[in-house]
């Protein structure tokens, strides 16, 4: 009984003597996403396709770090030939896949499938795949960084193994903060 009492007295001091676990910190890959933080104004052209009619599109996005600094959360509003749009996107990095991650939803009804990205120099490439209307598709979203405050983008899709077709392309500029 005395051993049990001694163990109960000593155990808390032994546990407190151990180092507290370190809070994880975002790695350098996550820090590269900082480029997208802020308020962005986008303009572009949507091509007539199975995705909808062609025409001008505009969008405003605000991307902010989620608590902990591992994810960037982007909220957007805009208009396109298909009408007004709102969206929510989450950017991150998967150490297991060694790729960037994107998960987004919007009011278009398009399936919410994850996309995985890579960066090489000033080019970010995000690729995804899924099914829409029972048909398999692949998507590719390419961002070419022009400056820390500007990038050009191109969104392409491929249905049923066909070659990629441009769905939309345009430019985004970061709003200057005062």
Secondary structure, 3 states (H helix, E strand, C coil): CHHHHHHHHHHHHHHHHCCCCCCCCCCHHHHHHHHHCEEEEEEEEECCECCECCEEEEEEEEEEECCCCCCEEEEEEEEECCEEEEEEEEEEEECCCCEEEEEEEECCCCCCCCEEEEEECCEEEEEEEEEECCEEEEEEEEEEEEECCEEEEEEEEEECCCCCEEEEEEEEEECCCC
